[in-house]
């Protein structure tokens, strides 16, 4: 049992080590771009000593391995991830502001994806080859081939512009005294301001829906085939013969085993949600992490880019670890294999 | 005697191929996918002869014809410079498909080769080096890698394609690796090794043909996924640079003219959807047909 968790932990730490190597490559790659990044981003008319001071603060005068080493030591001792040339603040401060906003969307989208894909997949499989199954399958196919930005535009036009049900973009400002986790909806609920929470929620619905449709379509297709496979298993036929009611059969004997293969793909989809936010946030002008990442990439801000890629990588590693734990929890055979 | 066996073997192979073709052709959806893909390929090769206004792909302006609704002359209307949306979308489609072909042309041989090597030398240091190397490229989502590289290396559709390929090959490596591991435990591989066949021939002649089905299926499905990734890159202004048309950028500019000039972003979006649908249907059909084995 314990050994399984050791394996998961080991995988996680390998992923972190890989990310650190990657950060070295990124820092080196950005150095290859000609011109001084500090001077380029500050623009003309900035006194020379400011440029020199910022350069030495960012360790840009040191050789690359030294710069990388200072950056890691700095991150481990003080938690600072280097000054961003985009905001002139520390990258970790920026991430603390922008990441929770997007993370909240990702969590909501993950829940929406889980509920809908399991529901659609199970229904599709239970009513296999009926009109319901065919309609759901066609919808799933369409959902998988339409890029998420098209859904974003569609939702924006239909529900935002024409029907005016939801705001067409942006995010209501959250008062500073509410800030607890940085997640707007969570913070305003905890602060007890439900009017604001409602407004925040309304502005989150459309981005969440448009980013999760593709994932729902893809995951439900997979879940359908995995439910069908379980339905054909001998023990289901035996349970039917033994007189297990349809409800118990579906909820107890079918749900859990059919979800094992789905979970791996679902985890991958959740991990990529944050990356897919790029398009959705730019459509809904949502001031989230992807928006920050995009501005950082455009000004070629070295510490910003490294910070952003680290966050993406760490989230992917966490999701992968969670999926491993989840699969082991659902499937006793894998638990046994790991403890051997 | 050898000759007889050889001819029998060829017959069995051609029989299998015939039956796979038959199974593929019996599925109307797969055939629909094939037709879409064939039409796309036609446009990739001969777009400038097939579209009514090939000059509109460049910086031409027809100020008298701006924002025309779809008509017989301009079946998808005209844009803010009076350029034919249909012609631009079709030439943009050519760049999208070329991007896909370059991405897969770079990543499939590289990924499959590394995956084969790692799978054949499983549980050795070669395996762990290749696996770690692959994980490094899978650590960051493709869209993020592609954005960083194409923003830093400066635009152009070719840079965009290479940027996508940089993280794409890792998935092929992973797929090949897992399939190669299971095949290389089979007895025929062990026999080939024992009878002194060279390693490279074992890998290419015994292992590769037996794992080609999932790879071919994934290539077809990925043609669609790469188009979506490339369109997403163009959508946020990376990859193909104006005035060269690209489907994603056309959708992005079209948004600002909604809902009055709806044709400007609807038409390229439909093209993306149809092409991706075509490659997905083809991929699913190929997947079904290729899993057919000789009984």
Interface residues (C-beta under 8 A of the other chain):
Chain A: X14 X15 X18 X19 X21 X22 X26 X29 X30 X33 X141 X142 X144 X145 X146 X147 X148 X149 X150 X153 X157 X161 X162 X271 X272 X274 X275 X276 X278 X279 X282 X283 X293 X294 X297 X298 X300 X305 X308 X309 X312 X313 X316 X317
Chain B: X132 X135 X136 X139 X140 X141 X142 X143 X144 X147 X148 X151 X152 X224 X228 X231 X232 X235 X236 X248 X251 X255 X258 X259 X265 X269 X272 X273 X276 X277 X280
